Amino acid sequence: MNVGDLVRTVCFGPNGEVGEVGIVIEPEEQWGHGRVWQVLFNKAGVSIKWQVAAQGLEVLNESR
């Protein structure tokens, strides 16, 4: 997973739904053995930055 990747949540996202789509905007710190990412979600014109563990994300389209 890299910055700019289009991802979908496999856990509950910021709007309380599974399968929300967002863009990875920056790596966050590492908690234990898991990597955490800042993801930008947009729903109905409202943008939300949300921290999500890498295990809770599925890459839909790589940025490279």
N, CA, C and O atoms as CSV, one atom per row, in Angstrom:
chain,resi,resn,atom,element,x,y,z
A,1,MET,N,N,0.846,-1.164,0.000
A,1,MET,CA,C,0.000,0.000,0.000
A,1,MET,C,C,0.897,1.234,0.000
A,1,MET,O,O,1.888,1.290,0.728
A,2,ASN,N,N,0.539,2.235,-0.833
A,2,ASN,CA,C,1.323,3.449,-0.968
A,2,ASN,C,C,0.421,4.676,-0.942
A,2,ASN,O,O,-0.797,4.575,-1.089
A,3,VAL,N,N,1.043,5.835,-0.752
A,3,VAL,CA,C,0.307,7.097,-0.807
A,3,VAL,C,C,-0.280,7.255,-2.211
A,3,VAL,O,O,0.415,7.031,-3.202
A,4,GLY,N,N,-1.531,7.632,-2.298
A,4,GLY,CA,C,-2.218,7.817,-3.573
A,4,GLY,C,C,-3.047,6.633,-4.020
A,4,GLY,O,O,-3.791,6.738,-4.996
A,5,ASP,N,N,-2.939,5.506,-3.331
A,5,ASP,CA,C,-3.727,4.324,-3.695
A,5,ASP,C,C,-5.206,4.544,-3.379
A,5,ASP,O,O,-5.554,5.150,-2.365
A,6,LEU,N,N,-6.057,4.049,-4.252
A,6,LEU,CA,C,-7.499,4.051,-4.022
A,6,LEU,C,C,-7.826,2.788,-3.233
A,6,LEU,O,O,-7.490,1.681,-3.654
A,7,VAL,N,N,-8.482,2.959,-2.089
A,7,VAL,CA,C,-8.739,1.827,-1.192
A,7,VAL,C,C,-10.212,1.759,-0.798
A,7,VAL,O,O,-10.958,2.730,-0.924
A,8,ARG,N,N,-10.602,0.577,-0.317
A,8,ARG,CA,C,-11.952,0.351,0.204
A,8,ARG,C,C,-11.812,-0.282,1.578
A,8,ARG,O,O,-10.947,-1.131,1.791
A,9,THR,N,N,-12.659,0.130,2.507
A,9,THR,CA,C,-12.592,-0.431,3.854
A,9,THR,C,C,-13.223,-1.822,3.873
A,9,THR,O,O,-14.231,-2.069,3.211
A,10,VAL,N,N,-12.619,-2.716,4.633
A,10,VAL,CA,C,-13.208,-4.031,4.888
A,10,VAL,C,C,-13.712,-4.052,6.327
A,10,VAL,O,O,-14.199,-5.072,6.813
A,11,CYS,N,N,-13.588,-2.920,6.995
A,11,CYS,CA,C,-14.108,-2.712,8.344
A,11,CYS,C,C,-15.030,-1.489,8.268
A,11,CYS,O,O,-15.265,-0.968,7.178
A,12,PHE,N,N,-15.544,-1.032,9.388
A,12,PHE,CA,C,-16.409,0.141,9.379
A,12,PHE,C,C,-15.592,1.395,9.130
A,12,PHE,O,O,-14.569,1.615,9.778
A,13,GLY,N,N,-16.042,2.217,8.194
A,13,GLY,CA,C,-15.377,3.466,7.866
A,13,GLY,C,C,-15.914,4.626,8.682
A,13,GLY,O,O,-16.652,4.412,9.644
A,14,PRO,N,N,-15.560,5.850,8.319
A,14,PRO,CA,C,-15.961,7.025,9.090
A,14,PRO,C,C,-17.460,7.296,9.097
A,14,PRO,O,O,-17.958,7.972,9.998
A,15,ASN,N,N,-18.178,6.788,8.124
A,15,ASN,CA,C,-19.624,6.986,8.061
A,15,ASN,C,C,-20.398,5.786,8.589
A,15,ASN,O,O,-21.618,5.719,8.444
A,16,GLY,N,N,-19.682,4.825,9.211
A,16,GLY,CA,C,-20.327,3.667,9.812
A,16,GLY,C,C,-20.707,2.575,8.846
A,16,GLY,O,O,-21.531,1.717,9.163
A,17,GLU,N,N,-20.108,2.598,7.658
A,17,GLU,CA,C,-20.425,1.588,6.644
A,17,GLU,C,C,-19.180,0.795,6.272
A,17,GLU,O,O,-18.065,1.311,6.349
A,18,VAL,N,N,-19.364,-0.437,5.877
A,18,VAL,CA,C,-18.280,-1.259,5.351
A,18,VAL,C,C,-18.229,-1.036,3.847
A,18,VAL,O,O,-19.273,-0.947,3.201
A,19,GLY,N,N,-17.031,-0.944,3.282
A,19,GLY,CA,C,-16.885,-0.776,1.843
A,19,GLY,C,C,-16.791,0.671,1.394
A,19,GLY,O,O,-17.016,0.966,0.220
A,20,GLU,N,N,-16.464,1.576,2.300
A,20,GLU,CA,C,-16.305,2.980,1.917
A,20,GLU,C,C,-14.995,3.145,1.151
A,20,GLU,O,O,-13.994,2.512,1.484
A,21,VAL,N,N,-15.003,3.998,0.124
A,21,VAL,CA,C,-13.855,4.186,-0.754
A,21,VAL,C,C,-13.167,5.504,-0.420
A,21,VAL,O,O,-13.815,6.527,-0.198
A,22,GLY,N,N,-11.832,5.452,-0.390
A,22,GLY,CA,C,-11.049,6.647,-0.103
A,22,GLY,C,C,-9.673,6.562,-0.738
A,22,GLY,O,O,-9.352,5.592,-1.424
A,23,ILE,N,N,-8.856,7.598,-0.501
A,23,ILE,CA,C,-7.502,7.672,-1.044
A,23,ILE,C,C,-6.521,7.774,0.114
A,23,ILE,O,O,-6.712,8.569,1.034
A,24,VAL,N,N,-5.468,6.964,0.061
A,24,VAL,CA,C,-4.421,7.016,1.086
A,24,VAL,C,C,-3.652,8.317,0.898
A,24,VAL,O,O,-3.134,8.582,-0.187
A,25,ILE,N,N,-3.572,9.142,1.968
A,25,ILE,CA,C,-2.885,10.427,1.825
A,25,ILE,C,C,-1.550,10.487,2.562
A,25,ILE,O,O,-0.680,11.265,2.172
A,26,GLU,N,N,-1.362,9.692,3.610
A,26,GLU,CA,C,-0.059,9.666,4.271
A,26,GLU,C,C,0.025,8.490,5.237
A,26,GLU,O,O,-0.982,8.045,5.789
A,27,PRO,N,N,1.257,7.991,5.432
A,27,PRO,CA,C,1.432,6.942,6.440
A,27,PRO,C,C,1.371,7.562,7.820
A,27,PRO,O,O,1.857,8.673,8.036
A,28,GLU,N,N,0.791,6.860,8.726
A,28,GLU,CA,C,0.705,7.300,10.114
A,28,GLU,C,C,1.704,6.454,10.892
A,28,GLU,O,O,2.520,5.764,10.280
A,29,GLU,N,N,1.668,6.484,12.164
A,29,GLU,CA,C,2.590,5.702,12.972
A,29,GLU,C,C,2.262,4.216,12.894
A,29,GLU,O,O,1.238,3.815,12.340
A,30,GLN,N,N,3.134,3.431,13.448
A,30,GLN,CA,C,2.924,1.989,13.483
A,30,GLN,C,C,2.537,1.594,14.891
A,30,GLN,O,O,3.237,1.944,15.842
A,31,TRP,N,N,1.430,0.869,15.048
A,31,TRP,CA,C,0.973,0.405,16.355
A,31,TRP,C,C,1.275,-1.071,16.457
A,31,TRP,O,O,0.643,-1.882,15.780
A,32,GLY,N,N,2.225,-1.431,17.288
A,32,GLY,CA,C,2.596,-2.838,17.417
A,32,GLY,C,C,3.151,-3.355,16.107
A,32,GLY,O,O,4.133,-2.815,15.597
A,33,HIS,N,N,2.542,-4.390,15.554
A,33,HIS,CA,C,2.992,-4.955,14.287
A,33,HIS,C,C,2.163,-4.460,13.112
A,33,HIS,O,O,2.418,-4.853,11.974
A,34,GLY,N,N,1.169,-3.599,13.363
A,34,GLY,CA,C,0.292,-3.136,12.295
A,34,GLY,C,C,0.636,-1.742,11.824
A,34,GLY,O,O,1.073,-0.908,12.617
A,35,ARG,N,N,0.446,-1.478,10.556
A,35,ARG,CA,C,0.688,-0.166,9.956
A,35,ARG,C,C,-0.629,0.592,9.901
A,35,ARG,O,O,-1.667,0.001,9.601
A,36,VAL,N,N,-0.605,1.878,10.182
A,36,VAL,CA,C,-1.803,2.703,10.178
A,36,VAL,C,C,-1.644,3.794,9.122
A,36,VAL,O,O,-0.578,4.400,9.012
A,37,TRP,N,N,-2.701,4.047,8.343
A,37,TRP,CA,C,-2.677,5.033,7.262
A,37,TRP,C,C,-3.726,6.114,7.496
A,37,TRP,O,O,-4.779,5.855,8.079
A,38,GLN,N,N,-3.427,7.331,7.033
A,38,GLN,CA,C,-4.422,8.396,6.978
A,38,GLN,C,C,-5.108,8.253,5.623
A,38,GLN,O,O,-4.443,8.252,4.586
A,39,VAL,N,N,-6.415,8.134,5.626
A,39,VAL,CA,C,-7.178,7.960,4.392
A,39,VAL,C,C,-8.189,9.089,4.288
A,39,VAL,O,O,-8.836,9.444,5.274
A,40,LEU,N,N,-8.325,9.654,3.095
A,40,LEU,CA,C,-9.283,10.722,2.849
A,40,LEU,C,C,-10.533,10.121,2.215
A,40,LEU,O,O,-10.481,9.553,1.125
A,41,PHE,N,N,-11.653,10.254,2.914
A,41,PHE,CA,C,-12.947,9.788,2.423
A,41,PHE,C,C,-13.784,11.007,2.069
A,41,PHE,O,O,-13.634,12.061,2.687
A,42,ASN,N,N,-14.666,10.876,1.081
A,42,ASN,CA,C,-15.542,11.966,0.682
A,42,ASN,C,C,-16.936,11.407,0.465
A,42,ASN,O,O,-17.129,10.482,-0.324
A,43,LYS,N,N,-17.909,11.974,1.173
A,43,LYS,CA,C,-19.295,11.543,1.007
A,43,LYS,C,C,-20.183,12.772,1.026
A,43,LYS,O,O,-20.151,13.551,1.978
A,44,ALA,N,N,-20.961,12.944,-0.003
A,44,ALA,CA,C,-21.887,14.072,-0.130
A,44,ALA,C,C,-21.163,15.409,-0.002
A,44,ALA,O,O,-21.688,16.351,0.592
A,45,GLY,N,N,-19.951,15.488,-0.563
A,45,GLY,CA,C,-19.208,16.736,-0.554
A,45,GLY,C,C,-18.480,17.049,0.735
A,45,GLY,O,O,-17.883,18.119,0.857
A,46,VAL,N,N,-18.512,16.143,1.700
A,46,VAL,CA,C,-17.831,16.349,2.979
A,46,VAL,C,C,-16.619,15.419,3.021
A,46,VAL,O,O,-16.763,14.201,2.925
A,47,SER,N,N,-15.432,15.993,3.164
A,47,SER,CA,C,-14.198,15.213,3.231
A,47,SER,C,C,-13.840,14.928,4.676
A,47,SER,O,O,-13.931,15.805,5.535
A,48,ILE,N,N,-13.430,13.689,4.939
A,48,ILE,CA,C,-13.071,13.252,6.278
A,48,ILE,C,C,-11.730,12.536,6.213
A,48,ILE,O,O,-11.561,11.603,5.428
A,49,LYS,N,N,-10.765,12.972,7.043
A,49,LYS,CA,C,-9.508,12.239,7.197
A,49,LYS,C,C,-9.713,11.241,8.326
A,49,LYS,O,O,-10.202,11.598,9.398
A,50,TRP,N,N,-9.338,9.991,8.083
A,50,TRP,CA,C,-9.617,8.915,9.030
A,50,TRP,C,C,-8.396,8.010,9.114
A,50,TRP,O,O,-7.787,7.700,8.090
A,51,GLN,N,N,-8.034,7.588,10.303
A,51,GLN,CA,C,-6.935,6.649,10.469
A,51,GLN,C,C,-7.481,5.228,10.386
A,51,GLN,O,O,-8.433,4.872,11.080
A,52,VAL,N,N,-6.861,4.422,9.524
A,52,VAL,CA,C,-7.314,3.040,9.337
A,52,VAL,C,C,-6.093,2.129,9.313
A,52,VAL,O,O,-5.094,2.441,8.665
A,53,ALA,N,N,-6.171,1.016,10.012
A,53,ALA,CA,C,-5.096,0.027,9.970
A,53,ALA,C,C,-5.053,-0.627,8.594
A,53,ALA,O,O,-6.085,-0.791,7.944
A,54,ALA,N,N,-3.865,-0.995,8.160
A,54,ALA,CA,C,-3.691,-1.602,6.838
A,54,ALA,C,C,-4.535,-2.860,6.679
A,54,ALA,O,O,-4.997,-3.154,5.577
A,55,GLN,N,N,-4.745,-3.611,7.763
A,55,GLN,CA,C,-5.549,-4.831,7.695
A,55,GLN,C,C,-7.020,-4.520,7.423
A,55,GLN,O,O,-7.765,-5.412,7.020
A,56,GLY,N,N,-7.450,-3.288,7.631
A,56,GLY,CA,C,-8.834,-2.897,7.404
A,56,GLY,C,C,-9.065,-2.289,6.041
A,56,GLY,O,O,-10.149,-1.776,5.767
A,57,LEU,N,N,-8.043,-2.339,5.164
A,57,LEU,CA,C,-8.159,-1.736,3.841
A,57,LEU,C,C,-7.868,-2.747,2.739
A,57,LEU,O,O,-7.054,-3.656,2.899
A,58,GLU,N,N,-8.552,-2.564,1.629
A,58,GLU,CA,C,-8.317,-3.364,0.417
A,58,GLU,C,C,-7.971,-2.386,-0.703
A,58,GLU,O,O,-8.712,-1.432,-0.943
A,59,VAL,N,N,-6.851,-2.615,-1.389
A,59,VAL,CA,C,-6.420,-1.731,-2.473
A,59,VAL,C,C,-7.255,-2.020,-3.716
A,59,VAL,O,O,-7.317,-3.156,-4.185
A,60,LEU,N,N,-7.895,-0.977,-4.244
A,60,LEU,CA,C,-8.675,-1.114,-5.473
A,60,LEU,C,C,-7.846,-0.752,-6.711
A,60,LEU,O,O,-7.954,-1.394,-7.756
A,61,ASN,N,N,-7.011,0.299,-6.569
A,61,ASN,CA,C,-6.212,0.767,-7.684
A,61,ASN,C,C,-4.940,1.377,-7.143
A,61,ASN,O,O,-4.995,2.283,-6.311
A,62,GLU,N,N,-3.780,0.893,-7.605
A,62,GLU,CA,C,-2.509,1.418,-7.139
A,62,GLU,C,C,-2.172,2.722,-7.846
A,62,GLU,O,O,-2.564,2.932,-8.993
A,63,SER,N,N,-1.445,3.598,-7.158
A,63,SER,CA,C,-1.137,4.914,-7.701
A,63,SER,C,C,-0.001,4.899,-8.717
A,63,SER,O,O,0.185,5.878,-9.439
A,64,ARG,N,N,0.740,3.841,-8.789
A,64,ARG,CA,C,1.891,3.803,-9.711
A,64,ARG,C,C,1.483,3.538,-11.114
A,64,ARG,O,O,2.332,3.476,-12.003
